[in-house]
Amino acid sequence: MVDRETLLKGIAEMINSIQRRHPVRVAVDGVDAAGKTIFADELHPLLEERGREVIRSSMDWFHNPRRLRHARGRMDPEGYYLDSFNYRVLLDYLLLPLGPGGSLVYMDKAFDYRLNQRLDVPFKKASRDGVLLFDGVFLLRPELERLWDLKIYLDVTFQESLRRGLERASNVSDVEELYMNRYIPGQKLYHIHSAPQRKADIVIDNNDPRYPMITYMNPDL
């Protein structure tokens, strides 16, 4: 059994070995509360130790305004899957500029969903040998899948997703209702339509975060 530190170092080495003429764009996908943010945060310093400039961003900074996110209803699962995020802004301001032939001029956040307002942040210039570490839900849907240079999927059961969501909730009854009616059914729609585990380069069982286990790795890596 491989411990977490060893696995993370191995993933960092793998990312560091990827050769591109633009920043390496790494997706860390998974259901809600799968541990995506923590996983990407822990990769960040390991890549910097290897001399890589790291751009750290998240789907949380690319939400749609609340009126669009909840247009079908706050608990609606299709609304969660289809309406939550502004993919056009994500593409135009982050993923495409950091991709082949891109300008390298990017914006790593665009919207604060807690304040429900756009952000006025400066554009930045990336180095060609940098790494984008990007976490979030629904990252392997068709309009995004081809834009990642490495696709990581953190796999946890829906039961574990719910347990973690309730563990960190301040309003347990509201969060449980959101998970049962919006988040988990929305994730099931995503799995039916996009099959993210089949598209991922690396699938990691993260049900026990102390001992994450690689269950699939693309043989071409």
Backbone hydrogen bonds, N-H to C=O, Kabsch-Sander energy under -0.5 kcal/mol:
donor,donor_aa,acceptor,acceptor_aa,energy
4,R,210,R,-1.5
7,L,3,D,-2.1
8,L,4,R,-2.8
9,K,5,E,-2.2
10,G,6,T,-2.0
11,I,7,L,-2.3
12,A,8,L,-2.6
13,E,9,K,-2.2
14,M,10,G,-1.9
15,I,11,I,-2.6
16,N,12,A,-2.6
17,S,13,E,-1.3
18,I,14,M,-0.6
18,I,15,I,-1.3
20,R,18,I,-0.6
24,V,130,G,-2.2
25,R,23,P,-0.6
26,V,24,V,-0.7
26,V,132,L,-3.1
27,A,25,R,-0.5
27,A,150,L,-2.6
28,V,134,F,-2.5
29,D,27,A,-0.6
29,D,152,I,-3.2
31,V,154,L,-0.6
34,A,31,V,-1.6
39,F,35,G,-2.2
40,A,36,K,-2.5
41,D,37,T,-2.7
42,E,38,I,-2.2
43,L,39,F,-1.5
44,H,40,A,-1.7
46,L,42,E,-0.7
47,L,43,L,-1.9
48,E,44,H,-1.9
49,E,45,P,-2.3
50,R,46,L,-0.6
50,R,47,L,-0.6
51,G,48,E,-2.0
52,R,47,L,-2.1
55,I,131,V,-3.3
56,R,54,V,-0.6
57,S,55,I,-0.6
57,S,133,L,-2.4
59,M,135,D,-2.7
61,W,58,S,-1.8
62,F,59,M,-2.3
64,N,84,S,-2.8
68,L,65,P,-1.2
69,R,65,P,-2.4
70,H,66,R,-2.6
71,A,68,L,-1.1
73,G,70,H,-1.4
76,D,73,G,-1.5
80,Y,76,D,-1.5
81,Y,77,P,-2.3
82,L,78,E,-3.3
83,D,79,G,-1.9
84,S,80,Y,-0.7
86,N,62,F,-3.0
87,Y,85,F,-1.1
90,L,86,N,-1.9
91,L,87,Y,-2.6
92,D,88,R,-2.7
93,Y,89,V,-2.5
94,L,90,L,-1.2
95,L,90,L,-2.2
96,L,91,L,-2.6
98,L,94,L,-1.3
99,G,96,L,-1.5
102,G,99,G,-2.4
104,L,97,P,-2.1
106,Y,104,L,-0.6
106,Y,124,K,-2.5
107,M,93,Y,-2.7
110,A,61,W,-2.3
111,F,61,W,-1.7
112,D,117,Q,-2.8
113,Y,60,D,-0.6
113,Y,111,F,-0.8
116,N,112,D,-1.4
117,Q,112,D,-1.7
119,L,110,A,-2.5
121,V,119,L,-0.9
124,K,106,Y,-2.8
126,A,104,L,-2.8
126,A,124,K,-0.5
130,G,127,S,-1.8
131,V,53,E,-2.6
132,L,24,V,-2.9
133,L,55,I,-3.0
133,L,131,V,-0.6
134,F,26,V,-2.5
134,F,132,L,-0.7
135,D,57,S,-1.4
136,G,28,V,-1.9
141,R,138,F,-1.0
144,L,141,R,-2.2
145,E,141,R,-2.2
146,R,142,P,-0.5
147,L,144,L,-2.1
148,W,145,E,-1.1
149,D,25,R,-2.7
150,L,25,R,-1.6
152,I,27,A,-2.8
152,I,150,L,-0.6
153,Y,202,I,-2.9
154,L,29,D,-2.9
154,L,152,I,-0.5
155,D,153,Y,-0.7
155,D,204,I,-3.5
156,V,154,L,-0.6
161,S,157,T,-2.4
162,L,158,F,-2.5
163,R,159,Q,-2.3
164,R,160,E,-2.5
165,G,161,S,-2.3
166,L,162,L,-2.6
167,E,163,R,-1.9
168,R,164,R,-1.6
169,A,166,L,-1.0
172,V,170,S,-0.6
175,V,171,N,-2.3
176,E,172,V,-2.8
177,E,173,S,-1.8
178,L,174,D,-2.3
179,Y,175,V,-2.7
180,M,176,E,-2.6
181,N,177,E,-2.3
182,R,178,L,-2.6
183,Y,178,L,-2.5
184,I,179,Y,-2.5
186,G,182,R,-2.0
187,Q,183,Y,-2.4
188,K,184,I,-2.1
189,L,185,P,-1.9
190,Y,186,G,-1.9
191,H,187,Q,-2.4
192,I,188,K,-2.1
193,H,189,L,-2.7
194,S,190,Y,-3.0
195,A,190,Y,-0.6
195,A,191,H,-1.1
198,R,195,A,-1.1
199,K,195,A,-1.0
200,A,196,P,-1.5
201,D,151,K,-2.0
202,I,151,K,-2.1
203,V,216,Y,-2.3
204,I,153,Y,-2.9
205,D,213,M,-3.4
206,N,155,D,-2.5
206,N,204,I,-0.7
211,Y,208,D,-1.6
213,M,205,D,-2.0
215,T,203,V,-2.6
215,T,213,M,-0.5
216,Y,203,V,-1.4
218,N,201,D,-3.0
221,L,218,N,-2.0
